[in-house]
Amino acid sequence: MLLRDLKSIFHKELDQIYGKEEVDSFFFLCIEHYLNLPRFQVALEPEFTLIKSETDTFFKVMDNLSREKPIQYILGKTEFYGLKFKVNENVLIPRPETEELVDLVIKCHSERIEESQIKILDIGTGSGCIAISLSKNLPNARVYTLDVSKEALKVAEKNAELNGADINFIRADILSFDYYSVFDADTKFDVIVSNPPYVRHLEKQEMKPNVLDHEPHLALFVEDNDPLIFYRAIAEFAVKNLKQKGALYFEINQYLGEETKHLLLELDFDDVELRKDLNDNNRMLKGIKK
């Protein structure tokens, strides 16, 4: 089959779901991934022909895309903060708003890191995108991660190896974490950062099938009657295990910004800042331990 004919089939099958521009993006990502062809090659070689096994692969991709499986899971990879990451259905696909959270932490600590090593803990690491990005951009930091999912930690460990990042991985549930079984009593952190589950079940109707049907619900959802359960547990943990003047950073539910901010104020954090993302949604929260 000619590559140009395959492209036409992509559009015929998928434009109604995604739109022409996004289908173009999918197609070019696939030819780069499966054929190692740059996108301009399609125009330069209009008679480029695929063998049957290659054609079969692309039809399988189309079938997955027609069921709204995310392209990142199909290809098994994505990019985040300029780094490459492996992803599968055991971890969330890293989002641009999480890049903003990482950028905030880096900007707040890039000068201080030159003075002495700092300890960072990423709670609910998933793919490891936050921890690894911080480790690569704050080279003197000692970075620890925690996640309840054994399968997610396997992905994160592969990503640390892929990016040459030295990360300490811990499997634990922050809701019942025995701190002293892992750390010495005098171990305190300069930074604790987390993007925990925060989507209420009542918000499912706002979600697209590519997220709702394919991404891990364990990392997404909380009960409607206690949506701040992880924020409360992490903030209380931070009160005990941050150094004085240590910083706590959250990615948050845009609809619960004030409630989450109030939680930190109740726990006596200083300089509590609620920040908006590039889409003007309340998305990040920062507090300093007194």
C-alpha positions as CSV (number, residue, x, y, z in Angstrom):
1,M,0.0,0.0,0.0
2,L,1.2,3.5,-0.8
3,L,1.9,5.7,2.2
4,R,-0.2,8.5,0.8
5,D,-3.2,6.1,0.4
6,L,-2.7,5.0,4.0
7,K,-2.9,8.7,5.1
8,S,-6.2,9.1,3.2
9,I,-7.6,6.1,5.0
10,F,-6.5,7.6,8.4
11,H,-8.5,10.7,7.6
12,K,-11.5,8.8,6.3
13,E,-11.7,6.7,9.4
14,L,-10.7,9.2,12.1
15,D,-11.5,12.8,11.1
16,Q,-15.0,12.6,12.4
17,I,-13.7,11.7,15.8
18,Y,-10.7,13.9,16.1
19,G,-10.7,16.5,13.3
20,K,-8.3,16.7,10.3
21,E,-5.4,18.5,12.1
22,E,-5.2,16.0,15.0
23,V,-5.4,13.0,12.6
24,D,-2.5,14.5,10.6
25,S,-0.5,14.7,13.9
26,F,-1.3,11.1,14.7
27,F,-0.3,9.9,11.3
28,F,3.0,11.7,11.3
29,L,3.8,10.5,14.9
30,C,3.1,6.9,13.7
31,I,5.3,7.0,10.6
32,E,8.1,8.5,12.7
33,H,7.7,5.8,15.3
34,Y,7.0,2.7,13.2
35,L,8.9,3.5,10.0
36,N,11.5,6.0,11.3
37,L,10.4,8.4,8.6
38,P,10.4,12.2,9.1
39,R,7.1,13.7,8.1
40,F,8.5,15.6,5.1
41,Q,9.3,12.2,3.5
42,V,5.6,11.7,2.7
43,A,5.8,14.7,0.3
44,L,9.2,13.9,-1.1
45,E,8.4,10.2,-1.8
46,P,4.7,10.0,-3.0
47,E,5.3,6.5,-4.2
48,F,6.7,5.2,-0.9
49,T,5.2,1.7,-0.4
50,L,4.5,-0.2,2.8
51,I,4.8,-4.0,3.1
52,K,1.9,-6.0,4.5
53,S,3.2,-6.2,8.1
54,E,3.7,-2.5,8.2
55,T,0.2,-1.9,6.8
56,D,-1.2,-4.3,9.4
57,T,0.5,-2.3,12.2
58,F,-1.1,0.9,11.0
59,F,-4.6,-0.6,10.7
60,K,-4.2,-1.8,14.3
61,V,-3.3,1.7,15.3
62,M,-6.4,3.0,13.5
63,D,-8.6,0.5,15.3
64,N,-7.2,1.6,18.7
65,L,-7.6,5.3,17.8
66,S,-11.2,4.7,16.7
67,R,-11.8,3.4,20.2
68,E,-10.2,6.6,21.5
69,K,-7.2,4.9,23.0
70,P,-4.6,7.7,23.6
71,I,-1.9,7.9,21.0
72,Q,0.7,8.0,23.9
73,Y,-0.4,4.5,25.1
74,I,-0.5,3.2,21.6
75,L,3.1,4.3,20.9
76,G,4.1,3.7,24.6
77,K,5.9,7.0,24.9
78,T,5.4,10.7,25.4
79,E,7.4,13.9,26.2
80,F,7.4,16.0,29.3
81,Y,9.4,19.0,30.2
82,G,11.8,18.3,27.3
83,L,12.4,14.7,28.4
84,K,11.2,11.4,26.9
85,F,9.0,9.1,29.0
86,K,7.6,5.6,28.6
87,V,3.9,5.3,29.5
88,N,1.3,2.6,29.6
89,E,-2.2,2.2,31.1
90,N,-0.8,1.8,34.6
91,V,0.2,5.5,34.7
92,L,-1.4,8.8,33.8
93,I,-0.3,10.5,30.6
94,P,1.7,13.6,31.8
95,R,-0.2,16.9,31.3
96,P,1.0,20.4,30.3
97,E,-0.4,21.7,33.6
98,T,1.9,19.3,35.5
99,E,4.8,20.8,33.5
100,E,3.8,24.2,34.9
101,L,4.0,22.7,38.4
102,V,7.5,21.3,37.8
103,D,8.5,24.7,36.3
104,L,7.3,26.4,39.5
105,V,9.3,24.2,41.7
106,I,12.5,24.6,39.6
107,K,12.2,28.4,39.5
108,C,11.7,28.5,43.3
109,H,14.7,26.3,44.1
110,S,17.2,26.7,41.3
111,E,19.2,29.4,43.1
112,R,19.1,27.7,46.5
113,I,20.2,24.3,45.0
114,E,23.7,25.8,44.3
115,E,24.2,26.5,48.0
116,S,23.6,22.9,49.3
117,Q,21.9,19.7,48.5
118,I,18.1,19.6,49.0
119,K,15.9,16.7,49.6
120,I,12.7,16.4,47.5
121,L,9.8,13.9,47.9
122,D,7.3,13.4,45.1
123,I,4.2,11.7,46.4
124,G,2.1,9.7,43.9
125,T,4.8,9.6,41.3
126,G,3.1,7.6,38.5
127,S,5.3,7.7,35.5
128,G,8.0,9.6,37.5
129,C,7.6,12.6,35.3
130,I,7.7,15.2,38.2
131,A,10.6,13.5,40.1
132,I,12.7,12.8,37.1
133,S,12.3,16.3,35.6
134,L,13.2,17.9,39.0
135,S,16.2,15.6,39.3
136,K,17.5,16.5,35.8
137,N,17.0,20.3,36.4
138,L,18.1,20.5,40.0
139,P,21.2,18.4,39.7
140,N,22.2,18.6,43.4
141,A,18.8,17.5,44.6
142,R,18.3,14.1,46.3
143,V,14.9,13.0,45.0
144,Y,12.6,10.4,46.6
145,T,9.3,9.1,45.2
146,L,6.4,7.3,46.6
147,D,3.5,5.5,44.9
148,V,1.0,2.8,46.0
149,S,1.0,1.1,42.6
150,K,3.6,-1.6,42.0
151,E,3.0,-1.4,38.2
152,A,3.4,2.4,38.2
153,L,6.7,2.2,40.0
154,K,8.0,-0.3,37.3
155,V,7.3,2.4,34.7
156,A,8.8,5.2,36.8
157,E,12.0,3.1,37.4
158,K,12.3,2.5,33.6
159,N,11.9,6.2,33.0
160,A,14.6,7.1,35.6
161,E,17.0,4.7,33.8
162,L,16.0,6.1,30.4
163,N,16.8,9.7,31.5
164,G,19.8,8.9,33.6
165,A,18.2,10.1,36.8
166,D,19.1,8.8,40.3
167,I,15.8,8.5,42.1
168,N,14.8,6.6,45.3
169,F,11.6,4.7,44.8
170,I,9.3,3.7,47.6
171,R,6.1,1.7,47.4
172,A,3.7,2.9,49.9
173,D,0.2,4.4,50.4
174,I,0.4,7.9,51.8
175,L,-2.9,7.3,53.6
176,S,-1.2,4.7,55.8
177,F,2.5,5.4,55.3
178,D,4.8,4.2,58.1
179,Y,7.5,6.9,57.7
180,Y,9.9,5.5,60.1
181,S,10.0,2.1,58.4
182,V,11.8,3.9,55.5
183,F,13.4,7.0,56.8
184,D,15.5,7.9,59.9
185,A,13.8,10.0,62.5
186,D,15.9,13.0,61.6
187,T,15.3,12.9,57.8
188,K,13.4,16.0,56.8
189,F,12.6,17.3,53.3
190,D,13.1,20.7,51.8
191,V,10.4,20.1,49.2
192,I,7.3,17.9,49.0
193,V,5.4,17.9,45.7
194,S,2.4,16.0,44.7
195,N,-0.2,15.6,41.9
196,P,-2.6,13.3,43.8
197,P,-6.0,11.9,42.6
198,Y,-8.4,14.8,42.7
199,V,-11.2,14.2,40.2
200,R,-14.6,13.7,41.8
201,H,-17.0,11.1,40.4
202,L,-19.5,13.8,39.8
203,E,-17.0,15.3,37.3
204,K,-16.8,12.2,35.1
205,Q,-19.4,13.7,32.7
206,E,-16.8,16.4,31.8
207,M,-14.2,13.8,30.9
208,K,-13.5,12.6,27.4
209,P,-13.5,8.8,26.6
210,N,-9.8,8.8,25.9
211,V,-9.2,9.6,29.6
212,L,-12.2,7.9,31.2
213,D,-11.9,4.6,29.4
214,H,-8.2,4.2,29.3
215,E,-6.3,6.0,32.1
216,P,-5.9,4.5,35.5
217,H,-8.9,5.4,37.8
218,L,-6.7,4.8,40.9
219,A,-4.7,7.8,39.9
220,L,-7.6,10.0,38.9
221,F,-10.7,9.7,41.2
222,V,-11.7,10.5,44.7
223,E,-15.0,10.1,46.4
224,D,-17.4,13.0,46.1
225,N,-17.9,13.2,49.9
226,D,-14.2,13.6,50.7
227,P,-12.4,15.0,47.6
228,L,-9.5,16.4,49.6
229,I,-8.6,13.1,51.3
230,F,-5.1,13.0,49.7
231,Y,-4.4,16.7,50.1
232,R,-5.2,16.4,53.8
233,A,-3.0,13.3,54.3
234,I,-0.1,14.8,52.4
235,A,-0.3,18.2,54.1
236,E,-0.4,16.6,57.5
237,F,2.5,14.5,56.5
238,A,4.3,17.6,55.3
239,V,3.8,19.4,58.6
240,K,5.7,16.6,60.3
241,N,8.4,15.9,57.7
242,L,9.3,19.2,56.0
243,K,12.2,21.2,57.3
244,Q,11.4,24.6,58.8
245,K,10.7,26.9,55.8
246,G,10.3,23.8,53.6
247,A,7.9,24.1,50.7
248,L,4.8,22.0,49.8
249,Y,3.6,22.1,46.2
250,F,0.3,20.6,44.9
251,E,-1.4,20.3,41.6
252,I,-5.1,20.7,42.4
253,N,-8.7,20.3,41.2
254,Q,-9.5,23.7,39.6
255,Y,-13.0,23.6,41.2
256,L,-11.6,23.1,44.7
257,G,-8.8,25.8,44.8
258,E,-10.1,27.8,47.7
259,E,-11.0,24.7,49.7
260,T,-7.5,23.3,49.3
261,K,-5.9,26.6,50.1
262,H,-8.0,26.8,53.3
263,L,-6.7,23.3,54.3
264,L,-3.1,24.6,54.2
265,L,-4.0,27.7,56.1
266,E,-5.8,25.5,58.8
267,L,-2.6,23.5,59.2
268,D,-0.7,26.8,59.7
269,F,1.3,27.0,56.5
270,D,2.8,30.4,55.7
271,D,2.8,32.2,52.3
272,V,0.0,30.1,50.9
273,E,-0.3,30.9,47.2
274,L,-3.1,29.7,44.8
275,R,-1.8,29.9,41.2
276,K,-3.5,29.7,37.9
277,D,-2.3,27.7,34.9
278,L,-2.0,28.9,31.3
279,N,-5.7,28.2,30.8
280,D,-6.5,30.5,33.7
281,N,-7.7,27.7,36.0
282,N,-6.7,27.4,39.6
283,R,-4.2,24.5,39.3
284,M,-1.2,25.0,41.6
285,L,-0.9,25.5,45.3
286,K,2.2,26.4,47.3
287,G,2.7,26.7,51.0
288,I,5.7,27.1,53.4
289,K,6.1,25.3,56.7
290,K,6.5,27.7,59.6
